Amino acid sequence: MSEAAGTHSIVQPDLAISVRRASLSDAPALAALVNRAYAVEVSFVDGDRTDASEIAELIENGTFIVLEHKGGLTAAVYVEPKAGYIGMLSVDPTAQKHGLGTRLVRIAEALCEAGGCMQVNLQIINLREELARWYRSLGYREVGTAPYEHRPVKQPCHFVLMAKSLRPVTQTGASLGAVAA
């Protein structure tokens, strides 16, 4: 807690984190991180969430923002800034509950805003009710559903599509939501 402000920090003070864009050489470590983070889904889907080749393909088409701690990947999110899409938000289970997911979502939203997007979109599996609550707390709303066809399922499930309105940055760098007085 900060004595001056009287507030709690979102990120633990001793959790030194660096932020960068992933490169193709990060694909194996990113795949391992994503699979650790998505292991919680083992009760309703079969197999790993991803592999290094899928991650490499995504890096070619968009951007992975990664957070590093003590020389390893601790958290990541996939962003398509021009399309206004984020996905594969992954925080190592040992580092969860420190605000890293929120930090990554905010960075991803800023990239989408800078790309001129009016909204950011994502999808979650309907059986992950805790994710729907968490994303709603960040300002997302449910806007539809889509079939889940990524991996074989152990129980019926589908995607819940969520979106959040943004204020895209204009060419002058000012937010469209900001009005000069």
C-alpha positions as CSV (number, residue, x, y, z in Angstrom):
1,M,0.0,0.0,0.0
2,S,1.2,3.5,-0.8
3,E,1.2,5.6,2.3
4,A,0.9,8.8,0.4
5,A,-2.0,7.7,-1.8
6,G,-3.6,5.3,0.6
7,T,-4.2,2.8,-2.3
8,H,-3.0,-0.7,-3.2
9,S,-0.8,-1.2,-6.2
10,I,-2.3,-3.5,-8.9
11,V,1.2,-5.1,-9.5
12,Q,3.2,-6.5,-6.6
13,P,6.2,-4.1,-6.0
14,D,8.8,-6.8,-6.1
15,L,7.4,-8.2,-9.4
16,A,9.7,-6.5,-11.8
17,I,8.2,-7.0,-15.3
18,S,9.5,-5.9,-18.7
19,V,7.1,-5.4,-21.6
20,R,8.0,-6.1,-25.3
21,R,6.7,-7.5,-28.6
22,A,7.4,-11.1,-29.2
23,S,9.6,-12.3,-32.0
24,L,9.5,-15.6,-33.9
25,S,12.2,-17.0,-31.7
26,D,9.7,-16.7,-28.8
27,A,7.2,-19.0,-30.4
28,P,8.1,-22.2,-28.4
29,A,8.2,-20.4,-25.0
30,L,4.9,-18.6,-25.9
31,A,3.2,-21.8,-26.8
32,A,4.4,-23.3,-23.4
33,L,3.1,-20.3,-21.5
34,V,-0.3,-20.3,-23.3
35,N,-0.7,-24.0,-22.7
36,R,0.1,-23.6,-18.9
37,A,-2.4,-20.8,-18.7
38,Y,-5.2,-22.7,-20.5
39,A,-4.6,-26.0,-18.7
40,V,-7.6,-25.1,-16.5
41,E,-9.8,-26.0,-19.6
42,V,-8.7,-29.7,-19.5
43,S,-12.0,-30.7,-17.9
44,F,-14.0,-29.7,-21.0
45,V,-11.6,-29.7,-24.0
46,D,-8.9,-32.2,-25.2
47,G,-5.3,-31.4,-26.1
48,D,-3.1,-28.3,-25.8
49,R,-4.4,-24.9,-26.6
50,T,-1.7,-24.2,-29.1
51,D,1.7,-25.1,-30.5
52,A,4.8,-23.2,-31.6
53,S,3.8,-23.3,-35.3
54,E,0.4,-21.7,-34.6
55,I,2.1,-19.0,-32.4
56,A,4.6,-18.3,-35.2
57,E,1.8,-17.9,-37.7
58,L,0.0,-15.5,-35.3
59,I,3.2,-13.5,-34.8
60,E,3.4,-13.1,-38.6
61,N,-0.2,-11.8,-38.7
62,G,-0.4,-9.7,-35.6
63,T,1.5,-8.9,-32.4
64,F,2.1,-10.8,-29.2
65,I,2.8,-8.5,-26.3
66,V,4.8,-10.3,-23.6
67,L,5.7,-9.6,-20.0
68,E,8.9,-11.0,-18.8
69,H,10.0,-11.7,-15.2
70,K,13.3,-13.1,-14.1
71,G,14.3,-14.0,-17.7
72,G,11.2,-15.9,-18.6
73,L,7.8,-15.2,-20.2
74,T,5.2,-14.6,-17.5
75,A,2.3,-13.3,-19.4
76,A,1.2,-12.6,-23.0
77,V,-1.7,-11.4,-25.2
78,Y,-2.2,-11.6,-28.9
79,V,-3.3,-8.4,-30.6
80,E,-4.4,-7.5,-34.1
81,P,-4.3,-3.7,-33.7
82,K,-5.9,-2.8,-37.1
83,A,-8.7,-5.3,-36.7
84,G,-9.4,-4.5,-33.0
85,Y,-9.0,-8.1,-31.8
86,I,-7.3,-9.5,-28.8
87,G,-6.9,-13.2,-27.8
88,M,-4.9,-15.8,-26.1
89,L,-4.5,-13.7,-22.9
90,S,-2.2,-15.9,-20.8
91,V,-0.7,-15.4,-17.4
92,D,1.4,-18.1,-15.9
93,P,-0.6,-19.7,-13.1
94,T,2.1,-18.9,-10.6
95,A,1.9,-15.2,-11.4
96,Q,-1.9,-14.7,-11.5
97,K,-3.7,-12.3,-9.2
98,H,-1.1,-9.6,-9.6
99,G,-2.8,-7.4,-12.2
100,L,-0.7,-8.7,-15.1
101,G,-3.8,-9.7,-17.2
102,T,-5.3,-6.3,-16.7
103,R,-2.0,-4.6,-17.6
104,L,-1.9,-6.6,-20.9
105,V,-5.5,-5.9,-21.8
106,R,-4.9,-2.2,-21.3
107,I,-1.8,-2.3,-23.5
108,A,-3.7,-4.3,-26.2
109,E,-6.6,-1.8,-26.1
110,A,-4.1,1.1,-26.5
111,L,-2.6,-0.6,-29.5
112,C,-6.1,-1.0,-31.0
113,E,-7.0,2.6,-30.3
114,A,-3.7,3.7,-32.0
115,G,-4.7,1.5,-34.9
116,G,-7.9,3.6,-35.3
117,C,-10.3,0.9,-34.0
118,M,-13.7,2.0,-32.7
119,Q,-13.9,-1.2,-30.5
120,V,-11.9,-4.2,-29.4
121,N,-13.3,-7.7,-29.7
122,L,-12.5,-11.0,-28.1
123,Q,-14.0,-14.4,-27.5
124,I,-14.1,-16.7,-24.5
125,I,-15.5,-20.2,-23.9
126,N,-18.9,-20.0,-22.3
127,L,-17.8,-22.5,-19.6
128,R,-15.2,-20.0,-18.3
129,E,-17.8,-17.9,-16.4
130,E,-15.0,-16.3,-14.3
131,L,-13.5,-14.8,-17.5
132,A,-16.9,-13.3,-18.5
133,R,-17.2,-11.6,-15.1
134,W,-13.6,-10.4,-15.3
135,Y,-13.9,-9.0,-18.8
136,R,-17.2,-7.3,-17.9
137,S,-15.4,-5.6,-15.0
138,L,-13.0,-4.2,-17.6
139,G,-15.9,-2.7,-19.6
140,Y,-16.6,-5.5,-22.1
141,R,-20.1,-6.6,-23.0
142,E,-21.4,-9.8,-24.5
143,V,-22.4,-9.3,-28.2
144,G,-23.0,-12.8,-29.5
145,T,-21.9,-16.4,-29.7
146,A,-20.0,-18.6,-32.1
147,P,-19.4,-22.3,-32.4
148,Y,-16.3,-23.7,-30.6
149,E,-14.3,-25.8,-33.2
150,H,-10.7,-25.3,-32.1
151,R,-10.2,-28.6,-30.2
152,P,-12.2,-31.7,-29.5
153,V,-14.6,-31.2,-26.6
154,K,-15.5,-33.3,-23.6
155,Q,-18.7,-31.4,-23.0
156,P,-20.7,-29.0,-25.2
157,C,-19.4,-25.5,-25.3
158,H,-19.3,-22.4,-27.5
159,F,-17.6,-19.0,-27.7
160,V,-19.1,-15.9,-26.2
161,L,-18.1,-12.9,-28.2
162,M,-17.4,-9.7,-26.2
163,A,-16.6,-6.2,-27.3
164,K,-15.6,-2.8,-25.7
165,S,-15.9,0.6,-27.3
166,L,-12.7,2.5,-27.8
167,R,-11.7,6.1,-28.6
168,P,-9.4,5.8,-31.5
169,V,-6.5,8.1,-31.8
170,T,-6.7,10.6,-34.7
171,Q,-3.7,11.4,-36.9
172,T,-2.8,14.4,-34.8
173,G,-2.5,12.1,-31.8
174,A,-5.5,13.4,-29.9
175,S,-8.2,11.0,-28.8
176,L,-11.5,11.4,-30.7
177,G,-13.2,11.6,-27.3
178,A,-11.2,14.6,-26.3
179,V,-12.7,18.0,-27.3
180,A,-10.8,21.2,-27.3
181,A,-12.2,23.8,-25.0
